Amino acid sequence: MQVRKHPLISPAIGTARELVSLHFGPTDAGRKVYIQAALHADEPPGLLVAHRLRALLSALEDQKALRAEVVLVPVANPIGLGQWLDHSQIGRFELNSAENFNRHYPDLFQAVVERVTGHLTSDESANAVLIRAAMRDAIAALQPRTELQSLRQVLYTLAADAEIALDLHCDSEALMHLYAGSPLWPRVEPLARYLGAAATLLETESGDYPFDEACSRTWWLLREHFPSHPIPLGCVSVTVELRGTADVTRELAEQDATAIIAYLTQQGFITGNAPALPQLLHEATPLAGSEAVEAPVSGVVDFRVSLGEVVKAGATVADIVNPITGDTTTLRATTTGVLYARTSMRFAHAGMRLCKIAGKVPFRTGKLLSAK
Ligand SMILES: [Zn+2]
């Protein structure tokens, strides 16, 4: 294992942070897998999964079983990890800019088009090599001005030329679920099986460029732009939501790390036979079909459905209780699907998102991820 340290721009004199990446396996195989944990720094399940992955990958490296370089960033957000306010961790937004740590990754499409136009051939592998080099070049040309921008550049540099990029997150209270680009589903489906995902949400553009899309979307845009040249979907990039914030146990971490290793074996990045594929628990559904049930009024949240329940359109999801007026506002689902995530808070402000239902029929447009 090689340890590399990447200094971030110092936000103030006397202050400096760095990102640490761990590198396993051959660096000359021309293949790369990238895994990072806790880009939202207040989402700790991935940190423990990364800890287990570190041990498993070290053992595989010793056995010479890695067919690709595997880059593991066990703490993807040292800025957010250190942000505390009133005894609460603020790991989702940078306090200085109020920007979500998992949004606003630079769109490389145009920069890559400029670099590869006139150089693509009829050889798909050679095109992939060319495109990855163009991506590295475009990311190196970025000129970060802030600590946050420099963090994005470092993470992007480590991930953009990988064939698999796994971004380990979690929700508030949730079952295992995934977000990925729609064209990637055939490659993501085995991961959904090994991890036991209760939902997989697919889209081709979710808005505001989250990390997983930044790594994968350029590829299908290039395919559309250069239809006469063979271009692979070069990066299978997935946001893995490792259940809820408090779902941090050694048993779950072991289970999830083992599932990720099984997937990498099944995909040919690790030698040996992959374990048999478990059954797919739920078919993938469009992100545009995921209903976020919102509280129209403030009050105490009394959930009427549990995680994993299949909610029917029209069914009661929660009551919002106002103990001052005695009013109860009943919230009903408008779509049918599995309830895969809900807030751990039991007091709602007006307009607050309370839970998510993975419906099969797309009905939303515009930005599909929560701004928050
Ligand atoms: Zn997250």
Residues whose N, C-alpha, C, O or C-beta is under 5 A from the ligand:
A	BS01	ZN	H40 E43 H169 C170
